[in-house]
Amino acid sequence: MNNYTQQPQQYIQQPQQIERNSFEIITRLICELRPDYRFVDEDQEAIIKRVIHTTADFDWLDILYFSPEVLHLIRDGILRGCTLYTDTTMVLSGINKTRLAQYGSKCCCYISDPRAIQMAKSQQITRSMAAVDLALQESGEKIFVFGNAPTALFRLMEHKFSPIAVIGVPVGFVGAEESKNTLIDSGLSCIAARGRKGGSNIAAAIINAILYRMPEVRDE
């Protein structure tokens, strides 16, 4: 009989230390794998590294598109107290809403709203499209954050509406790449993923990276 008992493996348990170590590894690997790579600025570096941290995929060094001044526009919009509209509840749940609320901004998703469900059924469209229509009926400044639904991105552009900015990173094989290419060519202020890659976790990571570089507001 084998009485050998394997000893528990030692591992880091503090979340902050895990994150710090992860970003140190990411920085080191970029230097090793892409020694000639240069980030445009520290803001884009923070976003791209957080997306890599989320996915363990270094392709993100090359596939994220930033329109001119988009990060300034997003930050200023959040500071003014805008609303972020997401295409999935997964994006909604992934965004740091506590940090967002510090600036008087909020986040909404209408994909499961009874009105969106009814509109989708009656108009024979996706619920993501109906959710965009509902968002556009509301007043106030808007940022759209899409990580999953190309139809939501196409629908927004059909309306010829100019939000503060659009985060367009739908993932998939049907319409995803085409919707993001259309967004990049649209003239809208945006952050978009070229190609098929993307996802709700990417969309949330982009917003969080922006929030974490904004000054934290504390109640006195």
N, C-alpha and C positions, 0 to 999 in steps of 0.2 A: 504494500500500500504506500502510495506517495503522500507523505505528510508535508510536502513543500507548500508553503503559503506565500503567494506573491505579495510583496510589499506595495502599498499604495504609491502610485507615481506622484511625485511632487509637481505641483503646477501653480501658476499665479492665480489668485482668487479675487484680487481687487480689480474692479472694472476700470478704474482710472489708470492703473498701471498696465493693464492689458492693452488699453487704447494707446497709451504712450509708447509702449513697446512696438505695437503694430505700426504706428506711424514712423518710428525710427527704422524699422525693417523696410517699410515701403520706400523711404528716402534713400536708404542704402542700396536697395535693389535697382532703383531708377539710376543711380550713379553707376552701378555696375553694368546694367543691361543697356542703358541709353546714355553713355557718358557725354554725348553732344547735345542731349535734350535740354532745352531751356523753356521755363514757364514764361508766359507773357508778363505776369505780375503775381504778387503774393495772394491776391484774391482768387484768381483762377487756380493757382497752385493748391490753395486750401480746398477748393471744390473738387478738383480732379483727384487729389489724394484721398479725400473722404469717399469718393465714389469707388476708388480702388480698394480702400479699406472695407467697403460694403460688399464688394464682389470678388476680391482677390484676382482681378483681371486688369492687366497692364495695357490692354488695348485702349483703355479710356484715356491714355495719354494723347491719343491721336483722333478720337472720334467725337469729342465734345466740341460743339460750335458755340461761340459767344458773339452775339451781335455787339456793335459798338455801344459803349456806355450802359449796357444792360444791367450790370451789377449795381451801378449808381442809381439807376431808375428803380430797381427792386428795393434797394435799401431805403431810398427816399419815400417810396410808396408805403412800405411797412411803417416807417416813422410817422407818416401822416395818418395811419390807421385804416389801411385798406382791407379787403377781404380776399383770401386765397380760396379758389374753387378747384377742387380735385376731381379726377374722373373715377377714383375708386376709394372705398373705405380704407384700403390698405395704405394708400398715400396719406390719407387723413390721419390714420393712427400713427404713422411713422414720423410725422412732423412734430417738432417740439412746440406744442401749443402754449406751454407756460411761458417760454421765451417770447413767442409771438404776441401773446396777450400783454406783455410788458410794454409794448409799443402801441397798444390800443388796436392791434390788428387781430383778425380772427380767420378761421379756416372752416369751410363748409363743403359738404358733398351731398348732392341730390340724387345719386344713383338709385337709392332705395326709397326716395320720396314717393308717396302715393300719386302725386301729380305727374311725376316723371314716368311712373309705370303706366298710368292711364294714357299719357301722351304718346308713349312708345307704341302702345297697343293700337290706339286709334289711328295714328299716322303711319304705322308700319315702319318705324325707325328704331334704332337702338336706344336703350335707356340712357346711355352716355350722351347721345345727341340731345335727347329730351332734357337731360340735366343741364347741358349748356344753354338751351333755350330758357330754362327757368332762371339760371344765373344771370342771363342778360336782361331779364325783366326787372331785376333788382337795381336799386340806386347805389351810388358809391363807386369808388375806384376798385379795380379788379386786377388780380393776377391769376392766371390759369396754370394749373400744375397737372400735367397729364403724363402718366407713366404706363398706361395699359391700353387705352382705346384710341386707335387711329381715327375712328368715326367721330370722336369728340373733337379732335384736332381739325379734321376737315370741316365739321359743322361750324366751329368757331370762325374759321376763315371764310365760310360762305356768308356769314353775317356782315362781313366787311367792318367789323368792330375792332377798335384799337385799344386793347387793355394796356395797363402799365407794362406788362411783359407776359410772356408765355414760356413755361418750362415744358418742352415737348420731347419726351423720351419714351414713347410707346414701344413696346417690344413685340416682335412677332414676324410673321411671314406674309400676312395678307394686309396690305395697305400701310404697314408700319413705316417702312423705309420711304415710301412715296409721300406719306403725310408729313414726315419730318423734312424731306427735301422741299416740299411745297412751303412749309413754314420758313425754312431758311431763305427761300427766294421771295417770300411775301413782303419783306420790308418791315415786318413786326419786330419789336424788340424781343429777343428770345435767347434761350439756351436750348440747344437741340442736340440730339445724338444722331450722327450719321450712321446709316446702315440699319441692320435688324436689331441690334442690341438695345437694351433699355430695361424698363420695368418700374413698378411702383416703388420699390426700395431705392432705385436710383433717383427718382423724382424727389422723394423725401430727403435723401442724403444731400441733394443740391440745396434745397431750402435750408436744411439744418446747418450746412457749412456756411451759408450766408449769415444766418442768425448768430452763429457762434463767433463770428468776427465783428458783430455789432456790439457796441457798449452795453453792458448789462445795466438795467434800470433797477434800482432798489428803493423801496419805500422808506422814507425817513421816520 
